[in-house]
Amino acid sequence: MDDWIAAVPVFLVAAAVVFVPGAAVLLLLGLRGLRLWGLAPVVGTVIVGGLAVAVELLGLPWTPLVFLAGCVVLVAAAAVAGRTLNLRPSPARLVARPRTALVVAGIAAGGTLVVRLLLYIQSPDGISQTNDAVFHLNAIRFILETQSASSLHVSGVIGGRGFYPGGWHGITSLVVMMTGASIPVAANAVAMVIAGLIWPAGIALLARAATGDDAVAAAAGLLAGALHAFPMLMFQWGVLYPNALSTALLPAAVSAVITVPAWVRGRGGWPRGWRAGVAAALLVLLCIGAIGVAQPAGLLAFGLLSLTWATFTTLGRRRGILSLLAVAAMWIALAAVWYLLSTSTSGAHWGPFRGNAEVLADLALNTHLRLPPAVLVSALMVVGLVTACRKPRLRWLVAAWLAVAALYVAVASIDHVGVRSLLLGAWYADPYRIVALVPLVVIPLAAIGAATVAGWTTHFLSDRRRAEWLTYGVLAALLVVGIAVRPVQQMPEVVESTFDIESRYAEDETSYLDPSERELLEELPRYVAEDARVLVNPSTGGAFGYMLSGLDVYPRTWSPPRHEAWNILAASLRDAADDAAVCDALAQYGDPDYVLDFGPGEQAPGRYLMPGMTGFDTRDGFELVAGSERASLWRITACAR
């Protein structure tokens, strides 16, 4: 626990990077209270992502000083825009809402559920033993070396070109540079900010925007971490840092869309009129940009929820034909974007894993991916669904729940290649990514259910506020008991119908990156020159070598190069002294001076056996430089030129 306490300053800097720039801009645009803090990380993310691209185009380095200078320019622009559009809130809007304390308490209590993530990660410098972690953490090292965090540049870490969402990478790189923390510590600090701050504030804001009720917002904040599906799952599977950020931003982004009519009518904190409409449109565009630089697949969920609300609002208020045509046009646009994103990926990689009856049970009990039943949340969700069905204003939430449920039904039980590719291709038909969307609708519905139960309690307690505090206090106590009984839920393996035995951050002799490997990788600068290249089997912990050492450890991702030269090395590198083809293959990778022997790798999904990259101790042409029996560094002398 002392290590976590020592990491608190890193967490605070991560929170500041995400919240402060956005909060400053929104403050000058006239937003206050929960809207300010719920939307601050959305605007903060698009600021980081946008500045990273702009800085590269201007030929400037990505440094904290340049970032702060860019923030000053944007804050000044926000001040001018706020004054020009006369967006200062009226004095009446500055008065604290009567249930502010309840909302703050709910969000704070929900944020404390991040303790589950803390226990799962185990140590501030814990590294997720997963394939995606290799790319994302190595990408941070690449940003630090090249001084560019542009989304047009990040994929260069593996020799790629074109757009790759770099929002999370830009934020995390700033935390590293501002604090001097290691890359794993910074990544875990940002994870805590996502799970403990961004998500609870955002889901509370969405609940209030949907219902107009602070009591529902408080309940949503309290329940923010009650489902394993999000945020916990995104830091277990993958590890999907960009998806986690994108999904955490979604509730606040959708709330901005829902609030547009109130803003235009002068009931959302801005003066009534076209100026508020311009500001609202700008804010929605910023939300779209934030999700885009975090993980574009989130735009599909954003569009699905936003247009579901827009459709019900338009039909419910009997708008004219132009409004109906506008909504229809937006659905067509969403379908086009959906098609483009689904066909731009490598396709649907996963097959179905549940029967029809099992899927229905999953939806009712929130047992997606075979997770244990979320009895409390599910009961409140049912109450919320019934309540929402009875209130026209809330019926869109029922439709949104059905829409997300349909995505889960498709990913879990529909075995049709075309459906899976076109409907789910943007998420690679990955059930974990789809299930992470479930809390977006379940938590607001459960919050409505909790507020309804609080209303029933009023029959026994004449004071409404006392009834709410009592109801939510009991709810919080039950959640705490749940943590005490099951502090950590290991990740479900849907294909094998099993659960992980231990955390994917655990380092032991059987893990992807074991302690001996990590120690040697961190010590590489003692033995290897800065301009030297080190080969490694990426199906071992050596894949993290670039991130941990800062040296050119190759490959920089979990997947080996798809090239005949690499196939030769994978099968026969240790025969270099006797096989000229091996030296020719080495030449195609820059005649590397060293190779790491971390074993042959493994035969498993996403992992590879490379027998030629181990066992150098019995071969000519290799000299031991450092290491132990489990992890060693060898100089390649067989191909000296």
N, C-alpha and C positions, 0 to 999 in steps of 0.2 A: 504493500500500500504506500510505502514511502516513495517508491518510484513514481506512482501516480500523482502524489502530492507535488513532487518535483516537476512534473509535467504540466501543472496548472498554468504557469505563464504561457506555455505554448498554446494551450487551449484558449486562453484569453486573447492571444494575438490572432488565432484562427477565427474566433468570434468577431473580433474587430474588423478583420479583412472582409468578412462576409456581410456584416451588418452596418458598420459605420458609414461607408460611402453611400450606400443606398438610403440609409436613414437621413443623412444630410441632404440628399437630393429631394427626398419626399417631404422632408420638413419644410423646405423652401417652396415646394409645390403645394403646401397647405394641408398635408395629411397629418393626422394626429392619432394617438392611442393605438389600438390593436391594428388598425389598417396600416399605420406607419411601421410598426415592428413586424407585422406579418409579411408585408410586401418588401421590407428593407433587404432581405437576402436575395429576393428575386432581382431587384434592381442592382444590388451589389454584384451578383453573378454576371449580369449582362455588362456591367461596367468592367469587370475583370476581363471577360472574354472579348469585349469590344476594344478595350485599350490594348490588349495583347496583340490583336491584329493590326491596329493603327500604329502601334509602336514599331512593329516589324516593317510596315510599309514606309514609315518615316526613316528607317535605318537607325533607330535608337535601340539600345540594349534594354532587355527586360530586367529592371532592377527596382527595388523598393522606392528609390528616389524618383525614378521616372514614373512609376505607378502613382505615387503621391502627387506629383506634378499634374499628371493627367486627371486625377480626382479633383484637384483644385480647379482646373479648367471646367470640368463638368459641373461642379457645384456652383461655380460662377454662372454658367449657362442656365442652370436650374433657377438661380436667383433672378436672372433677367426674365426667364419664362414665367416664373411665378408672379413677378410684378406686372409684366405685360398682360398676362391673362387675368390679373386680379384674382388670384387663387387663395388669398389670405382667408382663413376660416373666420366666421363671425364669432364675436365674443361668447355667444351662447354655446357654440360648439367646443369651446375650450373648457367648459365646466365638466368635471369628472362625471362619468355615468354612474348611476346608483349601484351597479353590480360590478364595478371595476375590480374591487378586491376579490370577489368570487372568481372572476375570469383569470386574474393573475395567479391566484392560488391554484386553480385548475391546471393552468399551463405549467406552473412550477412543479406541481405534483406529477404531472405527466412526464415532464422532462427528467425527473429523478429515476424513472424506469430505465433510463440509459445505463443504470448500474448493471443491467443484464449484459449489455454490450461490453462494458468494462470487464466484467467477470469472464466473458467469453474470450476477449482479446488477451487477457491474463497479464500482459506486461505492456507498458507504453511503447516499447520498441518491438513489439510482436509483429511478425510478418505473416500475412495470410499465405498458407501453403497451397496456393491455387495457381492455375495457369494464367488467368487474367492479371493477377497481381504482378507477375513478371513484367508484362508489358507496361502497366500503369506506373509502377515504381521506377522502372528503367526510364520511362518517359520523363519523369521528374528530373532524374540525373541529366538527361539529354537537354532539358530546358536550362538547367543550371550551367551546363557547359557551353551551350550555344547562345545563351541569353536571349532566347526567343520562346514565348509561350503561345504563339499564334496557333489557332486551330488549323491554319494552312501549313503548319510546320511540324506539329507534334508527331505525326506519323513518320517523320524522317528518322526517328529512333530505330526503325527497322527498315529504313531505306524506302519508305512509302512516300507517295505524293498525293496532294489534294487535301480535301477537308476531313478532319477528324475532330470531334467535339472536345475542346481543350479547356472548358470551364473549370472542371475539378482540378486539372493539372496546373492551371494558372494560379488558382487559389493556394494549392498546396505548395507550389514552388515559392510563392511569396512568404508563406509561413516559414519555410526552411531558411530563406534569405534573411528574414527579419529576426529570427530567434537563434539561428545557428544550430537548431535541432537537427537530428538525423532525419533522413527521408521517412523511415518507418514511424518515428514519433510524430512527425508532422502529419502524415497520412492518417494516423489514428486520432490525432487531435481534431482534424477536419471531420472525421467520421463521427466523433462525439458531438460536434457542433450540428451536423446534419440531423443526427438522431435525437439529440437532447434540446435543441433550440429551434432550428428551422422547421422541423416537422410539427412539433406541438403548437407553435405559434400559427403556422399555416393552416392546420386542420381546424383549430379554434376559429380562425378568421373565416374559413369556408362555412363552418357551421353557423356562425352569426350572420354571414351574408345571405345564407339560404333561408334562415328563419327569422332574422331580426331580433333574436332573443339572446341576451348575454348569458342566461342560465344554460342554454344549449351550448354556447361557445365554451363555457367553463367545463361542462361535461366532456366535450370533445377533446379539450386540452388534457383533461384528466385521463381519458381513455386512449390517448395518442399512442402509447406504447403497449397497449393491452393485447394486440394481435401480433403473433410472431411473423406474419407475412410481410410486415414492414413496420419499422425500418430494419429489424434484426436480420431478416433473411438475405438482404442485399449485401451484408457484410460477412455472410457465411458462404454463399454460393458465388462463384466467379473468380475473384471478388469483384463486384460490379460497382465500383466507386462512382462512375458517371451516372449510371442508372439510379443509384441512391440519391444523388444530388438532384437529378431531374425529377424524380418522383416526389421528393420532399418539397420541391418548389411548386408542384402542381396545384395543391389546394389553394394557396394564396393567389396563384395566377387565375384559376377559375373564379375565385371570389371577386377579382377585379372585373371580370366580364359581367358577373351577376349584379355588381354594384353600379354599372354604367347608367341605367335608367335613373337611379337615385341621385347620382352625381349631376346628371343633366337637369333634373328637376330641382336641384338645390337642396336635396335632403341627405346628401352624403358628405357634407362638410365644405363643399365648394359653392360659390354663388351660382344661382340658377342662370342658364343660358348657354350660348354656343361656345363660350370660352371653356366651360366645364366639359363640354363635349369634345373639344380639341384635346384637352388635358387627359380625359379618359381614354380617348383613342390612342394617344401617345403612350399611356401607361400599359394598355393592352399590347401594343407593339413591343414594348420593352419586355413584357412577360413572355411573349412568343420568342423574342431574341434570347432571353435567359434560358428557356427550355431547350432552344436550338443549340446553344453552345455547351449545355450540360450533357444532353443526350437527345437527339432529334426524335427518337421513337416516342418520347413523351408528348410530342405535339399531337400525336394521334389520340391519346387519352385526353389531352387538353381540349381538342376539337370535339371529341365525342361527348364529354360532359357539358361543355359550353353550349354546343348546339342542341343538346337534349333540353337544357334549360331554356334556350331561346325559342325552341319549337313550342314547348308547353306554355311559355309566357305569351307568345304571339297568338296561339290558338285560344288560350284562356281569356285573353282580353279582346278577342274578335277584331283583330287588326285588319286593315284593308288589304287589297290584293297585292299592293306593292310590298308590304311587309312579308306576306307569305312567299312572294317570289324571291325576296332577298334571302329569306331563310332557306328556301329550296336551293338557291344558287350557292349558299355557303355549304350545304350538304354535298353538293356536286363537287365543290372545291375540295372539301375534306376527302371525298372518295378519290379524287385525282392525286392528292398528296399521299393518301394511304397506299394507292397503287404504286406510286413512285418510290416510296420508302420501302415497301414490301419487296419490290423487284430490284432494289439497289443493294440488298444484302446477299449473302451466299446461300440463302434459302432456308427452308424448314429442316432443322437438324434433328428434331425430336419427334417421336411417335406418341400415340395415345397410351395411357397407362391406367385408366379407370373405366369401370362399367357404368351404364346409365344410372342405375340405382345408387351406386357409390357417389357419383357426381352430385346427384340431388341431395344426398346426405351431407356432402362437403359444403354445399351452399347453405344448408340450413344450420349446420353446426360450426361452420368455419373451420372445417377439418381439411382444407385444401392441402394437397401434397401429402396426405396421411398424417397431418399434424394432429396432436391431441385436441379434443373438442374445446372450444372457447365458450364454455357454458354461459358464463355471466354476460359476455358481450353478445352472444347469440340471442339470449333471452331479451336483452334490451333492444337488439336489432329488430326482433319480431314486433315488439311493442312500438318501436319507431316506424316500422313499415305500415302497421295498422293506422297509427296516428297520421302518417304522411298521406295515406290513401284517402283519409277523411278530410284533408285540407287541400283545396285546389292549388294553393301556392307551393305546396311541398310535393305534389305528385311527380314532378320531374325527377326527384330523388329516387322514387320507386323505379321509374323508367331507367335512370342511370344505373341503379343496382342491377336491374335485369340485363342491361347492356354489358356491364362488366361480367356478370354471371355467364352471359352468352360466350364471351371470350374464353372464360375458364372451361365451359362445356366443350368448346371447340378444341382447345389445346389438350384437354384431358381425355376426351372420348371419341372425337371424330377422326376416323382414319381415311381421309381423302386428301391426296397430295395437293390438288388444286386449291381446295379450301384452306388447308394449312399454309400453303405458300402465299396466297393472296391476302388472307385474313390475318395471318400471324407472322408473315415473313419478316416484318420490321423488328420483331423480337426473336427471330430465328426459331419461332415456335417453341421457345424455351418456357416451360411452365413456371419456372421460378420468377422470371420477369413479368409474366402475366399475373401471377398471384400477388405480386407486390402492389398491383393496382387495386386489389380488393379493399384494403382499408380506406381508400379514398371515398368510398360510398358507405361502407359498413360503419365506420366510426361516426360520421354525422348522423346516420340513422340510429345508432345505439345511443348517441347523445340526446337525440330527440326522445328516445325511449326513457332515458334517465331523467330528463326534465319532466316527462309525463308522470313518471313514478313520484317525482318530487311534488308534483301537483296533487297526486292522490294523497300524499302524506299531509298536505295542508288540511285535509279533513280532520286530522288528529291534532295538528298544531295550527293554531289560528294565524300565526305569523308566517307568511310565504317565505321570507328570507331565511328564517330559522329552519323551515322545512327543507329548503334547498341545501343549506349548509349541513344539516343532519344527513340527508340522503347522500350527498357527495362525500361526506366524511365516512359513511359506512362503505360506500363504493371504493374509496381510496384504501380503506383498511382491508377490504377483500383483495384488492390488487396487491397490496403489500404482503398479505398472507400467501398469495399465489407465488410471489417472488421467493418468499422464505421456503415454501414447500418445494418449488422447482426453480432454483435461481437461474439455471441455464438449460435451455432446450437445444439439444444437438440437432444438426441439420438433417432433414429427411433426404434419403436417396430414393427418388421415385422409381427409377429403373429397376433397382435391386430390391425395392420394397423393404429397405432397412433404414437405420439411422446411423450417423457417424458415432463412433465410440468415444471420440474426444474432440476438442476444439480443433479447427483447422489452423489455428495460430500456434498450436503446441509444437514445440521443437524437441524431438527425441531421435533415437537411432533409426527409427522407421519412417520419419517424416521426409517430405520432399526436400526441404533444406534442413539438414541435421546440424547439431551444435558444432561438430568438427568442421563441417563444410563452411559454416558461417564464420567461424574463427579464422580459417585460412583465407577466405575471401576478404575479410576486413583487414587482414595483414598483407595482402598482395602488394601494396605500394612499397613495402620494405624490400621486396625481392625483384620487382619488375619495373623496368623503366617506363616513363610516362607514355612514350611513343610506341611501345611494344604491343603486339596483339597476342591474346591468350585464347586458345580454343577450348571449348567445353561441350560436353553432352548436355543439351538443354533439358533433357528429361531427368536431370539431377538438380541439386540445389545450385549448381554452377550457373544456372540461368539468371540468378540474382546477382551474378558477379559484377556486372557493370554498375548497378545501383550501389552495391555495398563498397566497391573499391574505387570507383571513378576511373578505372582503367578500361581499355578496349577489350573486354571479355566478350567473345563472340560464339554463338548468336546472342542477340539481346532480347529474344522472345522465347517462349516455350516450344515453339514449332521450329524444327530444323529447316534449313534451306531445301527447296525442292530442285535439286540439281545433281547431275550425275557425279560431279566432283565431290559433293558432300557424301553421297552414297558410298563412294570409295573410302573416304575418311572414316565414316561410321563403321564400315566393315573391316578396314585393314590399316588404320593409321599406325598401329603398333608394329606393322610389318614394313615400315618406311625404309629401313636399312636394306631390305631385300627386294623391294618392289618399287621400281621407278615411277609407276603410275601414281603412287601415293605422293611422291614429291611434286609431280605435275599437278595433282589435285590441290596440294598445299599452296602452290604458286598462284592458283586462281583465287585464293583467299588472302593474298598479300604475304605469303611466306611467314606465317606466324612463328614466333620464337618459342612459345610455351604452350603446354596443354595441361589441363587439370584432369586428374583421375579421381572421379567421384563414383566410380563403379560403372556398370554397363547400362544403367537406367532401368526401365521396367516396361513390360508389355501391358498396357492398359489404355482406355480411351484418352487421347490427348498426350500419351506418353510413348516413348520409343526405346527399344533396345539397340545399343550401339556397341557391340563387342570389341570393335577395333579401337575404342577410346578408353581402354582400361588394361591393366596388366602389363605396364611398361617396365616393371622391375626385372622381368626376365628377357627383355628385348634389347638389342643393340640400337644405338642411335638416340638414346634418351638418358638424360642426367637428372637425378633427383635434386631438386632445389630446396624444397621444404615440405613439411606435412607429416602425416601419420599414416597408419595402415588404411584408415577409412577415407582420408582426403589428402591428396598430395599434388604438388606442383612439379612439373617436369620440363626441362629445357629440351627442345627438339634439335638434335645435332646431326641427324641422319641426312638432312637435305641441305647442309651448309653450302652456300654458293659463293 
